[in-house]
Amino acid sequence: MTTYTLTLFAHVSGAIGYFAAMGVWLFGLTALRRAARVEQVRTLTDLMGRLGPLFGLSVLLILASGLFMAFTTWGFQTGWIDVALVSLVLIAPAGGLLIEPRRRFISRLAQDAPDGPVPQALAQQTRDPVLLTTVWTVTALLLGIVFLMTNKPSLIAALLVMAVALALGLASGALVMRRARDTAHDVAPEMNQPNIPMR
């Protein structure tokens, strides 16, 4: 057991923690769109809100261990390391700038709403396209960084991998939102039909 292997363990552990947190977020957002009652929205937003420390610790482990290995072993002349580090630095603020403020807003709306069916204003916020697309995009970019770590491609290939990951993340978010809108349109006419008493 060497310093490098311990640092690598910390690096991989940070990546696992980040993926676990993003997995809970993806589950939570899917469940939010299906939530029928305000109580469910409160529970889900509270669960997602508790992931902040895991996100912070994971990013710290990934960055600290990655920089240590770059300084001591790989060097910053290695193209894929530069691309991975820059990508991670760009991803890290997404939680604080785009994801968490929207979660807090949804949580406040749910706390202020009375128990019972989800009101329209709250339902619209649970389907926020920016929130969903950001989570999908960050997940795709993290997968791209893992690909760089395991395959160690050239600089051009690393840039291409991250570009593809970004495109896939944005496309995934857009596709999920489109399906959600189609489902909402299909359900709306059924909900608006008058109740006809059966004879």
C-alpha positions in Angstrom: 0.0 0.0 0.0 1.5 3.3 -1.2 0.6 6.9 -1.0 -0.5 6.7 -4.7 -2.9 3.8 -4.1 -4.4 5.5 -1.0 -4.9 8.7 -3.1 -6.4 6.7 -5.9 -8.8 5.1 -3.4 -9.9 8.5 -2.2 -10.3 9.6 -5.8 -12.5 6.6 -6.7 -14.5 6.9 -3.5 -15.2 10.6 -4.3 -16.5 9.6 -7.7 -18.7 6.8 -6.2 -20.1 9.3 -3.7 -20.9 11.8 -6.4 -22.6 9.2 -8.6 -24.6 7.9 -5.7 -25.8 11.5 -4.9 -26.7 12.1 -8.6 -28.5 8.8 -8.7 -30.7 9.8 -5.7 -31.3 13.2 -7.5 -32.4 11.4 -10.7 -34.7 9.1 -8.7 -36.1 12.1 -6.7 -36.8 14.2 -9.8 -38.6 11.2 -11.5 -40.7 10.7 -8.3 -41.4 14.4 -8.0 -43.0 14.5 -11.5 -45.2 11.6 -10.5 -46.1 12.9 -7.0 -49.8 13.3 -6.6 -49.8 14.8 -3.1 -48.0 17.7 -1.4 -46.8 15.4 1.4 -44.9 13.3 -1.2 -43.2 16.5 -2.6 -42.1 17.5 0.9 -40.6 14.1 1.6 -38.7 14.0 -1.7 -37.3 17.5 -1.6 -36.2 16.9 2.0 -34.4 13.7 0.9 -32.6 15.5 -1.9 -31.7 18.4 0.4 -29.8 16.1 2.7 -27.3 15.2 -0.1 -25.4 18.5 0.2 -22.7 17.2 2.5 -22.2 14.1 0.3 -21.8 16.3 -2.8 -19.4 18.6 -1.0 -17.2 15.8 0.4 -17.2 13.9 -2.9 -16.1 17.0 -4.9 -13.4 17.7 -2.3 -12.1 14.1 -2.5 -12.1 14.1 -6.3 -10.3 17.4 -6.7 -7.8 17.1 -3.8 -6.8 13.5 -4.8 -6.8 14.4 -8.5 -4.6 17.4 -8.1 -2.2 15.4 -5.8 -1.8 12.6 -8.4 -1.4 15.2 -11.2 1.4 17.0 -9.2 3.2 13.8 -8.0 2.7 11.2 -10.8 1.1 12.3 -14.0 1.9 16.0 -14.5 -0.2 18.7 -16.1 1.3 18.1 -19.5 -1.1 15.1 -19.9 -4.0 16.2 -22.0 -6.7 14.1 -20.6 -5.9 15.2 -17.0 -6.3 18.8 -17.9 -9.6 18.2 -19.6 -10.9 16.1 -16.7 -9.9 18.7 -14.1 -11.3 21.6 -16.0 -14.5 19.7 -16.6 -14.8 18.9 -12.9 -14.2 22.5 -11.9 -17.0 23.6 -14.3 -19.4 20.9 -13.1 -18.9 21.6 -9.4 -20.8 24.9 -9.2 -23.8 23.5 -11.0 -25.2 22.1 -7.7 -25.1 25.4 -5.9 -26.1 27.6 -8.8 -28.7 25.7 -10.8 -29.9 22.7 -8.8 -30.0 23.5 -5.1 -31.8 26.9 -5.4 -34.6 25.3 -7.5 -34.9 22.5 -4.9 -35.2 25.0 -2.1 -37.9 26.9 -4.1 -39.9 23.7 -4.6 -39.5 22.8 -1.0 -40.8 26.2 0.2 -43.8 25.9 -2.1 -44.5 22.5 -0.7 -44.2 23.7 2.9 -46.6 26.6 2.2 -49.1 24.4 0.4 -51.8 22.6 2.4 -51.8 18.8 2.5 -53.6 17.2 -0.3 -53.3 17.1 -4.1 -50.3 18.9 -5.7 -51.4 22.4 -6.8 -50.7 23.5 -10.4 -48.0 26.0 -9.5 -46.1 23.4 -7.5 -46.5 20.8 -10.2 -45.0 23.1 -12.8 -41.9 23.7 -10.6 -41.4 19.9 -10.2 -41.1 19.7 -13.9 -38.6 22.6 -14.2 -36.7 21.8 -17.5 -33.5 23.5 -16.3 -33.4 21.4 -13.1 -33.9 18.1 -14.9 -31.5 18.9 -17.8 -28.8 20.1 -15.4 -28.9 16.8 -13.4 -28.8 14.7 -16.5 -26.0 16.8 -18.0 -23.9 16.6 -14.9 -24.3 12.9 -14.7 -23.3 12.5 -18.4 -20.2 14.7 -17.9 -19.2 12.7 -14.8 -19.4 9.5 -16.9 -17.2 11.3 -19.5 -14.6 12.1 -16.8 -14.6 8.4 -15.6 -14.0 7.4 -19.2 -11.0 9.7 -19.3 -9.7 8.3 -16.1 -9.9 4.7 -17.3 -8.9 5.1 -20.9 -6.4 8.0 -20.7 -6.9 9.3 -24.3 -5.1 12.0 -26.1 -6.0 15.7 -25.7 -8.1 15.8 -28.8 -9.9 12.5 -28.0 -10.5 13.7 -24.4 -12.1 16.9 -25.7 -14.3 14.9 -28.1 -15.4 12.6 -25.3 -16.5 15.5 -23.1 -18.2 17.2 -26.0 -20.2 14.0 -26.7 -21.0 13.6 -23.0 -22.3 17.2 -22.9 -24.4 16.6 -26.0 -25.8 13.3 -24.6 -26.7 15.0 -21.2 -28.5 17.9 -22.9 -30.3 15.5 -25.3 -31.3 13.2 -22.4 -32.8 16.0 -20.4 -34.7 17.3 -23.4 -36.0 13.9 -24.3 -37.3 13.2 -20.7 -39.0 16.6 -20.7 -40.6 16.0 -24.0 -42.0 12.6 -22.8 -43.3 14.3 -19.6 -45.1 17.0 -21.7 -46.6 14.3 -24.0 -47.8 12.4 -21.0 -49.3 15.5 -19.4 -51.1 16.3 -22.7 -52.5 12.8 -22.9 -53.7 12.8 -19.3 -55.2 16.3 -19.4 -58.2 15.5 -21.7 -59.1 12.5 -19.5 -59.1 14.7 -16.3 -61.3 17.3 -18.0 -64.0 14.9 -19.1 -67.2 15.3 -17.1 -68.3 12.4 -14.9 -71.1 10.6 -16.5 -73.2 8.6 -14.0 -73.5 4.9 -14.9 -76.9 3.4 -15.3 
